[in-house]
Amino acid sequence: MTPLGKLFRTTAFKISLAYLVIFAIGAGLVLSRVGWHVKELIDEQIKQTIDTDITGLAEQYAQGGIRQLTTVIERRVKQPGAGLYLVTTYAGEPIAGNITSLPAGVLAHAGTVETNYQRPGDAGGQHRAFARIFILPDGFRLLVGHDIEEEESLRQILSGALLASLFWLTIIGTLGGLLVARRVLTRVDSINAGARRIVAGDLSGRLPVTGSGDELDRLVLNLNSMLDRIGELMAGLKEVSDNIAHDLRTPLTRLRNGAEQALRSASSVDENRLALEKVIEESDTMIRIFDALLMIARAEAGASPEGMVPFDAASVVHDVGELYEPVAEDRGITLETKAEPGLFIEGSRELIGQALANLIDNALKYGTPVTATRDGKCTVPEISVGARRNGGMIEIAVVDRGPGIALADRTRVLDRFVRLENSRSRPGSGLGLSLAAAVARLHGGTIRVEDNAPGLKVVIALPAAAHVAALPAPTPALASPGTAA
């Protein structure tokens, strides 16, 4: 396709052409209306002039009859810019006036007429006039009129102006449409070129922005934001793939080595049973990892197993805290739960419960003090779980007094499979915080990792639900201890 053909096929040119046609129709209607009003105005002025002449001539006729009427008409026709006058006999023979000939039958009937006429000394020249005819006593005819050639000339001038305006409007509109189409086509071609580079594999490329702030710039900015998000997802996918390959290699290797060693050296039923139990334990570890990955994927995709329903976050905090109290007691750790009543959230009770369980499980694993008191018990709560309202947000916090996390690592620990150096020797897969972050994003909230001086404070901030008329029955299914990764 030729470049000119591409211009004619652009949407910008079609829109410009549509506006041109609409504007041309509007201009034609306006000029036609103006011409019509001008004609009406001139006709009204001519009628008023004729009526004024007729009034004066009627007075003269009433005073002196036909003789005085003809005398007055002969005097008027000699004045510059005089109107049209004609007095004839019943047979049509001219007595006085400035009209030499009229079409046959014009004077036969009284009334208003628009007719051709010929002036004295204008051989063969025909003019146009608007006139009123009267039949006087004794059969005399009187014609009083006004030349309307000026009106015809004005009408022709308006018609010519309309045609010229439409002609130049078409030319200028077409050229303007082509220029606009060319400008838009240039930008669209640059956007298409950038898109082709991205499709070809350059995911770091972005579509060009001119900075004008027009609709194309806004569209490109949204597309670039979408490309940024796609790039983040691709990078996350690559990172997850690498991490899965790295973190699952160890349990798979232990699983294979344990089975192989049992085949080689197991000599009794008890030894085989012990080897199978180790295989089952390693399998359960990998299943938990895959379950956590699946739950993160579902949360990030916006899919909730129970849908979004209103519930009291305080009840979730108390239920999960109560669930982990025996585990904390077995480890000699004090777990304190404290939540304000009436903290309504609209979301998935199961997912928020799982996220809170992961935070408590991490605190139990990594957030306990290194040393204990003399009697082996803690005099202050080592781990506290609380929920409170902060403006329009509901904040659920898990606080410990452990070693905490360095400032440089507090954002990184929210990624998948991230495990810090001091925690690699302990069980876990590095998915607990990333699941909590995905659940918070699903509910339109955020997660914060803060310093507790000493220890760590992890806060999930979720939007408070609107007025809840009736609270549904709580869902008893919550995460069991040990499922948090």
PANUTI-955552 format. One record per residue (C-alpha): x, y, z; residue number from 1. Coordinates in Angstrom, 3 decimals, padded with zeros to 6 digits. Layout:
N
NODE|east|north|up|seq
NODE|X|Y|Z|NUM
...
! end
This chain:
485
NODE|east|north|up|seq
NODE|000.000|000.000|000.000|1
NODE|001.301|003.462|-000.895|2
NODE|001.996|006.012|001.885|3
NODE|-000.847|008.201|000.599|4
NODE|-003.183|005.222|000.633|5
NODE|-002.217|004.527|004.258|6
NODE|-003.055|008.122|005.136|7
NODE|-006.482|007.875|003.540|8
NODE|-007.200|004.649|005.455|9
NODE|-006.274|006.038|008.890|10
NODE|-008.955|006.623|011.497|11
NODE|-007.719|010.180|012.027|12
NODE|-008.338|011.053|008.357|13
NODE|-011.766|009.415|008.417|14
NODE|-012.704|011.381|011.528|15
NODE|-011.403|014.598|009.931|16
NODE|-013.402|013.829|006.777|17
NODE|-016.522|013.200|008.840|18
NODE|-016.060|016.522|010.652|19
NODE|-015.488|018.202|007.271|20
NODE|-018.761|016.860|005.872|21
NODE|-020.665|017.819|009.021|22
NODE|-019.137|021.311|009.036|23
NODE|-019.830|021.763|005.329|24
NODE|-023.475|020.808|005.816|25
NODE|-023.698|023.183|008.778|26
NODE|-022.049|026.026|006.841|27
NODE|-024.383|025.430|003.873|28
NODE|-027.433|025.524|006.118|29
NODE|-026.243|028.702|007.840|30
NODE|-025.475|030.542|004.589|31
NODE|-028.730|029.383|003.047|32
NODE|-030.596|030.604|006.090|33
NODE|-028.787|033.946|005.931|34
NODE|-029.642|034.310|002.228|35
NODE|-033.269|033.503|002.932|36
NODE|-033.462|036.105|005.684|37
NODE|-031.759|038.706|003.484|38
NODE|-034.311|038.042|000.723|39
NODE|-037.169|038.364|003.203|40
NODE|-035.735|041.615|004.528|41
NODE|-035.330|043.108|001.042|42
NODE|-038.820|041.978|000.023|43
NODE|-040.257|043.580|003.134|44
NODE|-038.415|046.821|002.434|45
NODE|-039.672|046.824|-001.182|46
NODE|-043.237|046.217|-000.009|47
NODE|-042.974|049.067|002.479|48
NODE|-041.613|051.382|-000.227|49
NODE|-044.420|050.436|-002.602|50
NODE|-047.035|050.895|000.118|51
NODE|-045.656|054.353|000.885|52
NODE|-045.796|055.305|-002.829|53
NODE|-049.317|053.944|-003.167|54
NODE|-050.496|055.964|-000.155|55
NODE|-049.162|059.181|-001.640|56
NODE|-050.510|058.458|-005.116|57
NODE|-053.920|057.588|-003.704|58
NODE|-054.078|061.003|-002.061|59
NODE|-053.110|062.705|-005.322|60
NODE|-055.720|060.737|-007.251|61
NODE|-058.380|061.614|-004.699|62
NODE|-057.530|065.300|-005.014|63
NODE|-057.200|065.746|-008.801|64
NODE|-058.139|062.528|-010.484|65
NODE|-056.180|060.846|-013.294|66
NODE|-054.714|064.125|-014.564|67
NODE|-053.055|065.060|-011.266|68
NODE|-051.950|061.382|-010.795|69
NODE|-050.135|061.380|-014.114|70
NODE|-048.533|064.733|-013.377|71
NODE|-047.171|063.462|-010.067|72
NODE|-045.894|060.214|-011.652|73
NODE|-044.109|062.121|-014.440|74
NODE|-042.435|064.275|-011.816|75
NODE|-041.362|061.259|-009.744|76
NODE|-039.843|059.258|-012.599|77
NODE|-037.476|062.148|-013.312|78
NODE|-035.946|061.925|-009.826|79
NODE|-032.747|059.868|-009.296|80
NODE|-033.397|056.358|-007.935|81
NODE|-037.086|056.567|-008.701|82
NODE|-039.299|053.530|-008.402|83
NODE|-041.273|051.955|-011.197|84
NODE|-044.536|053.637|-012.240|85
NODE|-046.950|053.092|-015.097|86
NODE|-050.432|054.441|-015.844|87
NODE|-052.273|052.981|-018.845|88
NODE|-055.688|053.029|-020.359|89
NODE|-058.001|050.056|-020.288|90
NODE|-056.485|048.975|-023.627|91
NODE|-052.982|049.084|-022.157|92
NODE|-051.784|052.260|-023.863|93
NODE|-049.168|054.038|-021.665|94
NODE|-050.119|057.466|-020.322|95
NODE|-047.271|058.134|-017.894|96
NODE|-044.426|056.211|-016.272|97
NODE|-040.930|054.826|-016.777|98
NODE|-041.857|051.383|-018.131|99
NODE|-042.040|050.892|-021.880|100
NODE|-043.182|047.261|-022.085|101
NODE|-044.522|044.432|-019.945|102
NODE|-045.398|040.822|-020.697|103
NODE|-048.920|040.368|-022.029|104
NODE|-051.647|040.025|-019.406|105
NODE|-049.692|041.494|-016.498|106
NODE|-052.048|044.493|-016.176|107
NODE|-055.229|042.464|-016.654|108
NODE|-055.731|041.714|-012.943|109
NODE|-055.181|043.723|-009.786|110
NODE|-052.738|042.426|-007.154|111
NODE|-049.083|041.743|-006.487|112
NODE|-046.856|040.361|-009.234|113
NODE|-043.202|039.673|-009.946|114
NODE|-042.539|040.286|-013.621|115
NODE|-040.080|041.300|-016.298|116
NODE|-040.122|044.811|-017.714|117
NODE|-038.245|047.085|-020.089|118
NODE|-037.036|050.587|-019.361|119
NODE|-037.145|053.553|-021.752|120
NODE|-034.088|053.740|-023.979|121
NODE|-033.017|050.173|-023.055|122
NODE|-033.719|048.344|-026.289|123
NODE|-034.003|044.599|-025.763|124
NODE|-032.942|044.804|-022.135|125
NODE|-035.125|042.858|-019.708|126
NODE|-035.232|043.625|-015.989|127
NODE|-036.990|042.062|-013.051|128
NODE|-039.450|043.938|-010.803|129
NODE|-041.797|043.418|-007.898|130
NODE|-044.992|045.437|-008.470|131
NODE|-048.539|046.009|-007.310|132
NODE|-051.312|046.653|-009.857|133
NODE|-054.472|048.678|-009.240|134
NODE|-057.529|049.118|-011.468|135
NODE|-058.776|052.712|-011.218|136
NODE|-062.208|054.062|-012.091|137
NODE|-062.918|054.392|-015.827|138
NODE|-060.675|051.358|-016.481|139
NODE|-057.297|053.020|-015.935|140
NODE|-054.442|050.750|-014.740|141
NODE|-051.815|051.841|-012.236|142
NODE|-048.584|049.878|-011.613|143
NODE|-046.273|050.779|-008.741|144
NODE|-043.171|048.641|-008.357|145
NODE|-039.507|048.337|-007.507|146
NODE|-036.590|046.830|-009.353|147
NODE|-035.294|043.607|-007.702|148
NODE|-032.154|043.096|-009.770|149
NODE|-030.093|044.089|-006.722|150
NODE|-031.770|041.315|-004.792|151
NODE|-030.963|038.847|-007.558|152
NODE|-027.374|040.076|-007.599|153
NODE|-027.144|039.674|-003.829|154
NODE|-028.567|036.188|-004.088|155
NODE|-025.999|035.280|-006.709|156
NODE|-023.240|036.747|-004.552|157
NODE|-024.388|034.659|-001.577|158
NODE|-024.634|031.533|-003.734|159
NODE|-021.148|032.155|-005.095|160
NODE|-019.823|032.744|-001.591|161
NODE|-021.440|029.489|-000.436|162
NODE|-019.903|027.502|-003.278|163
NODE|-016.499|029.149|-002.828|164
NODE|-016.628|028.544|000.919|165
NODE|-017.508|024.897|000.431|166
NODE|-014.747|024.524|-002.145|167
NODE|-012.040|026.033|000.044|168
NODE|-013.435|024.261|003.078|169
NODE|-013.086|020.961|001.254|170
NODE|-009.528|021.733|000.150|171
NODE|-008.354|023.004|003.534|172
NODE|-010.220|020.283|005.425|173
NODE|-008.724|017.540|003.251|174
NODE|-005.187|018.924|003.636|175
NODE|-005.697|019.379|007.370|176
NODE|-007.043|015.848|007.680|177
NODE|-004.020|014.495|005.813|178
NODE|-001.621|016.420|008.066|179
NODE|-003.384|015.201|011.225|180
NODE|-003.522|011.654|009.855|181
NODE|000.181|011.796|008.991|182
NODE|001.073|012.971|012.483|183
NODE|-001.065|010.279|014.107|184
NODE|000.201|007.640|011.683|185
NODE|003.804|008.561|012.504|186
NODE|003.159|008.058|016.208|187
NODE|001.226|004.844|015.634|188
NODE|004.054|003.525|013.419|189
NODE|006.577|004.283|016.171|190
NODE|004.361|002.489|018.692|191
NODE|004.023|-000.478|016.312|192
NODE|007.801|-000.558|015.807|193
NODE|008.339|-000.634|019.579|194
NODE|005.690|-003.346|019.932|195
NODE|007.379|-005.459|017.236|196
NODE|010.701|-005.212|019.084|197
NODE|009.032|-006.333|022.293|198
NODE|007.276|-009.215|020.514|199
NODE|010.620|-010.206|019.006|200
NODE|011.958|-010.800|022.517|201
NODE|013.207|-007.438|023.814|202
NODE|011.107|-007.409|026.980|203
NODE|013.133|-004.498|028.357|204
NODE|011.939|-002.222|025.532|205
NODE|009.141|000.275|026.078|206
NODE|006.830|002.183|023.778|207
NODE|007.835|005.803|023.012|208
NODE|006.155|008.664|024.898|209
NODE|006.142|012.192|023.426|210
NODE|005.248|013.950|026.668|211
NODE|002.261|015.754|025.163|212
NODE|-000.157|014.141|027.607|213
NODE|-002.711|013.369|024.892|214
NODE|-004.779|010.200|024.605|215
NODE|-002.019|008.309|022.789|216
NODE|000.474|009.208|025.508|217
NODE|-001.955|008.036|028.190|218
NODE|-002.512|004.792|026.294|219
NODE|001.244|004.260|025.882|220
NODE|001.859|004.947|029.587|221
NODE|-000.722|002.323|030.528|222
NODE|000.790|-000.143|028.059|223
NODE|004.266|000.529|029.459|224
NODE|002.922|-000.054|032.982|225
NODE|001.425|-003.315|031.753|226
NODE|004.786|-004.256|030.198|227
NODE|006.521|-003.434|033.490|228
NODE|004.108|-005.729|035.296|229
NODE|004.624|-008.466|032.696|230
NODE|008.387|-008.032|033.071|231
NODE|008.077|-008.394|036.835|232
NODE|005.967|-011.523|036.420|233
NODE|008.434|-013.011|033.938|234
NODE|011.336|-012.215|036.237|235
NODE|009.404|-013.715|039.133|236
NODE|008.610|-016.799|037.072|237
NODE|012.275|-017.226|036.194|238
NODE|013.281|-016.692|039.808|239
NODE|010.663|-019.153|041.034|240
NODE|011.792|-021.723|038.479|241
NODE|015.403|-021.299|039.550|242
NODE|014.480|-021.433|043.210|243
NODE|012.306|-024.511|042.753|244
NODE|015.131|-026.255|040.936|245
NODE|017.553|-025.251|043.690|246
NODE|015.407|-025.739|046.809|247
NODE|013.757|-028.993|045.730|248
NODE|017.018|-030.579|044.642|249
NODE|018.099|-031.154|048.243|250
NODE|014.944|-032.961|049.482|251
NODE|014.745|-034.937|046.234|252
NODE|018.397|-035.955|046.613|253
NODE|017.833|-036.963|050.243|254
NODE|014.731|-038.863|049.189|255
NODE|016.612|-040.789|046.499|256
NODE|019.689|-041.430|048.654|257
NODE|017.550|-042.674|051.557|258
NODE|015.642|-045.060|049.302|259
NODE|018.842|-046.230|047.634|260
NODE|020.576|-046.789|050.967|261
NODE|017.571|-048.756|052.254|262
NODE|017.720|-050.995|049.200|263
NODE|021.420|-051.622|049.713|264
NODE|021.800|-051.960|053.450|265
NODE|018.396|-052.604|055.025|266
NODE|018.368|-056.092|056.433|267
NODE|015.238|-056.086|058.543|268
NODE|011.656|-054.995|058.446|269
NODE|012.320|-052.255|061.019|270
NODE|015.100|-050.741|058.933|271
NODE|012.862|-050.765|055.840|272
NODE|010.055|-049.194|057.844|273
NODE|012.380|-046.458|059.088|274
NODE|013.548|-045.758|055.534|275
NODE|009.941|-045.508|054.322|276
NODE|009.103|-043.103|057.143|277
NODE|011.978|-040.851|056.074|278
NODE|010.742|-041.024|052.464|279
NODE|007.241|-040.037|053.600|280
NODE|008.667|-037.165|055.672|281
NODE|010.633|-035.802|052.716|282
NODE|007.570|-036.213|050.488|283
NODE|005.435|-034.271|052.972|284
NODE|008.003|-031.456|052.931|285
NODE|007.811|-031.183|049.145|286
NODE|004.009|-031.357|049.211|287
NODE|003.930|-028.462|051.688|288
NODE|006.200|-026.450|049.402|289
NODE|003.985|-027.097|046.385|290
NODE|000.835|-026.332|048.402|291
NODE|002.325|-022.998|049.480|292
NODE|003.292|-022.178|045.875|293
NODE|-000.196|-023.059|044.683|294
NODE|-001.805|-020.881|047.358|295
NODE|000.484|-017.948|046.469|296
NODE|-000.369|-018.336|042.786|297
NODE|-004.094|-018.408|043.540|298
NODE|-003.811|-015.355|045.783|299
NODE|-001.821|-013.372|043.222|300
NODE|-004.320|-014.337|040.522|301
NODE|-007.149|-012.936|042.629|302
NODE|-008.830|-016.295|043.198|303
NODE|-010.208|-016.996|046.655|304
NODE|-011.559|-020.455|047.493|305
NODE|-014.371|-019.108|049.692|306
NODE|-014.993|-015.809|047.966|307
NODE|-014.968|-012.465|049.689|308
NODE|-017.226|-012.432|052.778|309
NODE|-017.270|-010.157|055.839|310
NODE|-015.825|-011.545|059.073|311
NODE|-014.274|-010.349|062.324|312
NODE|-010.472|-010.262|062.160|313
NODE|-010.299|-010.414|065.960|314
NODE|-011.847|-013.878|065.938|315
NODE|-009.251|-015.066|063.409|316
NODE|-006.442|-013.696|065.577|317
NODE|-007.790|-015.454|068.679|318
NODE|-008.442|-018.749|066.835|319
NODE|-004.987|-018.918|065.230|320
NODE|-003.274|-017.811|068.449|321
NODE|-005.168|-020.457|070.392|322
NODE|-004.124|-023.029|067.794|323
NODE|-000.406|-022.225|068.289|324
NODE|-000.423|-021.873|072.073|325
NODE|000.326|-025.592|072.705|326
NODE|003.218|-025.461|070.217|327
NODE|004.623|-022.374|071.961|328
NODE|004.275|-023.999|075.397|329
NODE|006.127|-027.110|074.217|330
NODE|009.014|-024.839|073.168|331
NODE|008.959|-022.857|076.404|332
NODE|007.727|-019.723|074.649|333
NODE|005.004|-017.401|075.864|334
NODE|002.454|-016.502|073.168|335
NODE|000.147|-013.567|073.907|336
NODE|-002.947|-012.755|071.836|337
NODE|-004.662|-009.392|072.012|338
NODE|-007.262|-007.995|069.554|339
NODE|-009.860|-005.250|069.660|340
NODE|-013.449|-006.434|069.101|341
NODE|-015.440|-005.628|065.977|342
NODE|-012.579|-005.489|063.426|343
NODE|-014.599|-006.367|060.340|344
NODE|-012.781|-007.300|057.128|345
NODE|-014.261|-008.387|053.820|346
NODE|-012.211|-011.168|052.303|347
NODE|-011.196|-014.799|052.640|348
NODE|-011.052|-015.948|056.269|349
NODE|-009.075|-019.037|055.252|350
NODE|-006.343|-017.119|053.406|351
NODE|-005.914|-014.471|056.105|352
NODE|-005.820|-017.208|058.725|353
NODE|-003.144|-019.044|056.721|354
NODE|-001.101|-015.833|056.342|355
NODE|-001.277|-015.170|060.094|356
NODE|-000.342|-018.781|060.811|357
NODE|002.745|-018.403|058.617|358
NODE|003.818|-015.274|060.503|359
NODE|003.385|-016.986|063.896|360
NODE|005.210|-020.082|062.657|361
NODE|008.134|-017.926|061.470|362
NODE|008.197|-016.125|064.802|363
NODE|008.313|-019.455|066.653|364
NODE|011.162|-020.697|064.442|365
NODE|013.323|-017.601|064.075|366
NODE|012.056|-014.992|066.553|367
NODE|012.709|-016.590|069.933|368
NODE|015.439|-015.164|072.228|369
NODE|018.806|-016.862|072.154|370
NODE|019.028|-017.029|075.979|371
NODE|016.414|-017.844|078.606|372
NODE|015.856|-016.783|082.194|373
NODE|017.226|-018.705|085.251|374
NODE|014.091|-020.737|085.777|375
NODE|013.878|-021.535|082.068|376
NODE|010.777|-019.418|081.508|377
NODE|010.317|-016.026|079.909|378
NODE|009.197|-013.208|082.185|379
NODE|007.774|-011.164|079.263|380
NODE|005.807|-012.364|076.232|381
NODE|008.287|-013.500|073.640|382
NODE|005.693|-013.467|070.862|383
NODE|002.576|-011.320|070.751|384
NODE|-000.196|-011.375|068.159|385
NODE|-002.565|-008.409|067.988|386
NODE|-005.121|-006.660|065.841|387
NODE|-006.317|-003.053|065.981|388
NODE|-008.016|-000.384|063.905|389
NODE|-005.832|002.365|062.428|390
NODE|-008.045|004.828|060.584|391
NODE|-009.684|002.989|057.715|392
NODE|-007.334|-000.002|058.001|393
NODE|-007.276|-003.108|060.178|394
NODE|-003.726|-003.979|061.241|395
NODE|-002.791|-007.523|062.274|396
NODE|000.690|-007.669|063.779|397
NODE|003.004|-010.469|064.921|398
NODE|005.821|-009.247|067.188|399
NODE|008.805|-011.211|068.488|400
NODE|012.011|-010.451|070.410|401
NODE|014.417|-012.426|068.279|402
NODE|017.424|-011.261|066.244|403
NODE|015.212|-009.441|063.712|404
NODE|016.015|-008.773|060.053|405
NODE|018.518|-006.262|058.699|406
NODE|017.058|-003.199|056.986|407
NODE|018.534|-004.173|053.622|408
NODE|016.782|-007.576|053.710|409
NODE|013.277|-006.499|054.840|410
NODE|011.971|-006.095|051.305|411
NODE|013.806|-009.108|049.908|412
NODE|012.361|-011.535|052.463|413
NODE|008.890|-011.019|050.908|414
NODE|010.046|-012.773|047.737|415
NODE|009.628|-016.490|047.191|416
NODE|012.246|-018.969|048.437|417
NODE|014.310|-016.232|050.111|418
NODE|016.032|-017.525|053.230|419
NODE|018.589|-015.472|055.149|420
NODE|021.926|-016.913|056.143|421
NODE|021.072|-017.315|059.847|422
NODE|017.945|-019.349|059.024|423
NODE|019.266|-021.790|056.440|424
NODE|020.083|-024.354|059.120|425
NODE|016.452|-024.431|060.295|426
NODE|013.523|-026.121|058.579|427
NODE|011.479|-024.088|056.085|428
NODE|011.213|-023.183|052.431|429
NODE|011.157|-019.373|052.391|430
NODE|007.529|-019.117|051.296|431
NODE|005.788|-017.972|054.485|432
NODE|006.269|-014.216|054.110|433
NODE|005.711|-014.292|050.355|434
NODE|002.346|-016.008|050.916|435
NODE|001.392|-013.389|053.521|436
NODE|002.349|-010.605|051.084|437
NODE|000.274|-012.205|048.286|438
NODE|-002.765|-012.515|050.576|439
NODE|-002.415|-008.854|051.612|440
NODE|-002.281|-007.740|047.963|441
NODE|-005.316|-009.888|047.143|442
NODE|-007.324|-008.029|049.796|443
NODE|-006.121|-004.599|048.710|444
NODE|-003.772|-004.272|051.672|445
NODE|-000.053|-004.132|052.398|446
NODE|002.505|-005.903|054.551|447
NODE|005.238|-004.162|056.521|448
NODE|008.396|-005.633|058.033|449
NODE|009.590|-003.383|060.866|450
NODE|012.188|-003.358|063.622|451
NODE|010.876|-004.165|067.116|452
NODE|014.154|-003.180|068.873|453
NODE|014.873|-005.949|069.657|454
NODE|013.111|-008.398|067.425|455
NODE|010.868|-008.183|064.403|456
NODE|007.385|-006.787|063.836|457
NODE|005.383|-007.903|060.776|458
NODE|002.152|-005.990|060.134|459
NODE|-000.588|-006.915|057.651|460
NODE|-002.762|-003.840|056.970|461
NODE|-006.132|-004.590|055.351|462
NODE|-009.015|-002.227|054.449|463
NODE|-011.803|-002.224|057.000|464
NODE|-015.148|-003.486|055.709|465
NODE|-018.129|-001.188|055.383|466
NODE|-021.095|-001.455|057.748|467
NODE|-021.918|-005.136|058.217|468
NODE|-025.567|-005.871|058.992|469
NODE|-025.178|-009.539|059.856|470
NODE|-021.943|-011.410|060.338|471
NODE|-021.858|-014.917|058.818|472
NODE|-020.822|-017.898|060.841|473
NODE|-017.027|-018.236|061.074|474
NODE|-015.270|-020.837|059.032|475
NODE|-013.571|-023.309|061.368|476
NODE|-010.952|-024.390|058.823|477
NODE|-007.670|-022.682|059.687|478
NODE|-004.069|-023.631|059.127|479
NODE|-002.714|-026.239|061.459|480
NODE|000.689|-025.814|063.107|481
NODE|003.534|-026.861|060.894|482
NODE|001.876|-026.084|057.568|483
NODE|003.380|-022.620|057.266|484
NODE|006.448|-022.601|055.082|485
! end
